[in-house]
Amino acid sequence: MAHAKTSYVCLPCRASYKQPYPGHHDHDRVCPRCADPLIHVGSAFAAPKRRDTAAWRTLSVLLHAGVRFHKSCCGGPGYRPRTLSEVRERMAYARATGEPFAQALVRRELP
């Protein structure tokens, strides 16, 4: 039986890699192109095309805020903004209400 895999991302290279889940004795994963550390994004991640700079910028904001793409039972990872305008709306909402930024980013709808 094959081992389950999860996604890792290199933001500078705009590359995604499927690798086995990290174990207790695993070392940090590094990008084969630039040797920067890879970011564990989760098994429900779908990478944007390499030339889609706006999508990679949106992804960068999400990852730096601590948002990941792990499956949560049968529903998948839940809502994630796909455009910079959606990110800006949620940033403004978080500033206005005092809600944590990462929590505002994963809200499906803003009140």
C-alpha positions in Angstrom: 0.0 0.0 0.0 1.3 3.4 -1.0 2.0 6.0 1.7 -0.1 9.1 1.7 1.5 12.3 0.5 1.0 16.0 1.2 2.0 19.2 -0.5 4.9 21.5 0.1 5.5 24.8 -1.6 8.4 27.0 -2.4 7.2 30.6 -2.8 10.3 32.1 -4.5 10.3 29.4 -7.2 6.4 29.2 -7.4 6.6 25.4 -7.2 4.7 22.7 -5.4 5.9 19.3 -4.5 4.0 16.2 -3.2 6.0 14.4 -0.6 5.3 11.8 2.2 4.0 13.2 5.4 6.7 14.4 7.8 7.7 11.9 10.4 9.2 12.3 13.8 12.8 12.0 12.6 12.4 14.0 9.3 14.5 17.0 8.7 13.2 20.2 7.2 12.4 19.9 3.5 14.2 22.1 1.0 13.4 23.2 -2.5 15.4 21.2 -5.1 15.7 24.3 -7.2 16.8 27.0 -4.8 17.5 25.1 -1.5 15.1 27.4 0.5 12.9 25.7 3.1 9.6 24.3 1.8 6.4 25.3 3.5 4.0 22.4 4.4 0.6 23.5 3.0 -1.5 20.3 3.4 -3.0 17.5 1.4 -6.0 19.5 0.1 -3.8 22.1 -1.7 -4.0 22.8 -5.5 -1.2 24.9 -6.8 -1.8 27.8 -9.2 0.0 28.0 -12.5 3.5 29.2 -12.2 2.9 32.3 -14.3 -0.2 33.4 -12.3 1.6 35.9 -10.2 -1.6 37.3 -8.6 -2.6 33.8 -7.4 0.9 33.2 -5.9 0.8 36.6 -4.2 -2.6 35.6 -2.7 -1.2 32.3 -1.6 1.8 34.0 0.0 -0.5 36.2 2.1 -2.5 33.1 3.2 0.6 31.1 4.1 2.3 34.0 6.0 -0.9 34.4 8.0 -0.7 30.8 9.0 -3.6 29.5 6.8 -3.0 25.9 5.5 -5.0 23.5 3.3 -5.5 20.5 5.5 -8.5 18.3 5.0 -11.1 18.6 7.7 -13.1 15.3 7.4 -15.2 15.2 4.3 -15.6 18.9 3.7 -12.1 19.7 2.5 -10.1 22.6 3.8 -13.0 25.1 3.8 -13.1 28.5 2.2 -9.9 30.2 1.1 -9.7 33.5 -0.8 -8.6 33.2 -4.4 -8.0 36.8 -5.4 -6.1 39.8 -3.9 -9.4 41.8 -3.7 -10.9 39.1 -1.5 -7.8 39.2 0.7 -8.0 43.0 0.9 -11.7 42.9 1.9 -10.9 40.4 4.7 -8.0 42.5 5.9 -10.2 45.6 6.1 -12.8 43.6 8.0 -10.2 42.2 10.5 -8.8 45.7 11.1 -12.3 47.1 11.7 -13.6 44.4 14.0 -10.3 43.3 15.7 -10.8 39.7 14.5 -7.5 37.8 14.0 -6.3 38.1 10.5 -6.0 34.3 9.9 -9.6 33.8 11.1 -11.0 36.6 8.9 -9.2 35.1 5.8 -11.1 31.8 6.1 -14.5 33.3 6.6 -16.8 32.3 3.7 -18.9 35.5 3.9 -18.3 38.8 5.6 -21.2 40.2 7.6 
